[in-house]
Amino acid sequence: MGLGLLHFDGHVVDDDGRPLLESDDSEELMHVEPGVAVALDSRPMESPGTLYVTSRRVIWLSNTDKGKGYAVDFLSLSLHVVSRDLETYPFPCIYTQVFDL
């Protein structure tokens, strides 16, 4: 698997729509958060989806476009800031920092 942000597609999810975990790497699902919209850099915000945090990746899958999703491997994941400044971004949001491999 490559480094950085990867696009997910329908071939990497199970019958329930959850991401397939890498069994050879003992990847475990740690947290599931439904109803999460994602904004990457200056791109428009994606429609809500489900955020999955595993023992080694953050994965977001769209609820409306079953072929759309993103994943990133990480060494550590931390909450950076909760922002309610509407001049910075038009909606309240959480900024995270992902330190990748």
C-alpha positions as CSV (number, residue, x, y, z in Angstrom):
1,M,0.0,0.0,0.0
2,G,1.3,3.5,-0.9
3,L,1.8,6.3,1.5
4,G,-0.4,9.4,2.0
5,L,-4.0,9.9,1.1
6,L,-5.5,7.0,-0.9
7,H,-8.8,6.7,-2.7
8,F,-11.0,3.9,-1.6
9,D,-13.5,2.1,-3.9
10,G,-16.2,-0.5,-3.7
11,H,-13.7,-3.4,-4.0
12,V,-12.3,-2.8,-0.5
13,V,-15.5,-2.9,1.5
14,D,-17.4,-5.9,2.9
15,D,-21.1,-6.7,2.2
16,D,-22.1,-4.3,5.1
17,G,-20.2,-1.4,3.5
18,R,-17.4,-1.5,6.1
19,P,-13.8,-1.3,5.0
20,L,-12.0,-4.6,4.7
21,L,-9.2,-4.6,7.2
22,E,-5.7,-6.0,6.5
23,S,-5.6,-9.3,8.4
24,D,-1.9,-9.9,7.6
25,D,-1.1,-6.8,9.6
26,S,-3.5,-7.5,12.5
27,E,-5.4,-4.3,11.8
28,E,-8.3,-3.7,14.2
29,L,-11.3,-1.5,14.0
30,M,-11.1,1.0,16.9
31,H,-13.9,3.5,16.3
32,V,-16.8,4.2,13.9
33,E,-18.4,7.6,13.6
34,P,-21.4,8.0,11.2
35,G,-22.5,11.3,9.8
36,V,-19.1,12.8,9.1
37,A,-18.5,15.2,6.3
38,V,-14.9,15.6,5.0
39,A,-13.2,18.6,3.6
40,L,-9.7,18.1,2.2
41,D,-7.7,21.3,1.6
42,S,-9.7,23.8,-0.4
43,R,-11.9,21.2,-2.1
44,P,-15.7,21.4,-1.5
45,M,-17.0,19.5,1.5
46,E,-18.0,15.9,0.7
47,S,-21.5,14.8,1.6
48,P,-21.8,12.9,4.9
49,G,-20.2,9.5,5.2
50,T,-18.8,7.2,7.9
51,L,-15.4,7.6,9.5
52,Y,-13.5,4.5,10.6
53,V,-10.5,4.6,12.8
54,T,-8.4,1.4,12.8
55,S,-5.2,0.6,14.6
56,R,-3.3,1.9,11.6
57,R,-5.6,3.9,9.2
58,V,-8.2,6.5,9.1
59,I,-10.9,5.6,6.5
60,W,-13.8,7.7,5.3
61,L,-16.5,6.2,3.1
62,S,-19.3,8.2,1.5
63,N,-22.9,7.3,2.4
64,T,-24.3,8.5,-0.9
65,D,-21.6,7.5,-3.4
66,K,-20.7,3.9,-2.5
67,G,-17.6,4.0,-4.7
68,K,-16.1,7.0,-3.0
69,G,-13.8,7.0,0.0
70,Y,-10.4,8.0,1.3
71,A,-7.9,6.3,3.6
72,V,-4.6,7.3,5.1
73,D,-2.1,5.2,7.1
74,F,-0.8,6.9,10.2
75,L,1.9,6.7,12.9
76,S,-0.1,8.9,15.2
77,L,-3.4,10.8,15.1
78,S,-4.3,13.8,17.2
79,L,-7.0,16.4,17.5
80,H,-5.5,19.7,16.5
81,V,-8.3,22.2,17.1
82,V,-12.1,22.6,17.1
83,S,-13.0,25.7,15.1
84,R,-16.2,27.7,15.1
85,D,-14.6,30.6,13.2
86,L,-17.0,31.0,10.2
87,E,-14.5,33.3,8.5
88,T,-12.0,30.5,8.4
89,Y,-14.5,27.8,7.3
90,P,-18.3,28.1,6.7
91,F,-19.1,25.4,9.2
92,P,-17.8,24.4,12.7
93,C,-15.2,21.8,12.1
94,I,-12.4,19.7,13.7
95,Y,-8.9,19.9,12.3
96,T,-6.8,16.9,12.8
97,Q,-3.1,16.2,12.2
98,V,-2.2,12.8,10.7
99,F,1.4,11.8,10.8
100,D,1.8,9.2,8.1
101,L,4.3,6.5,7.6
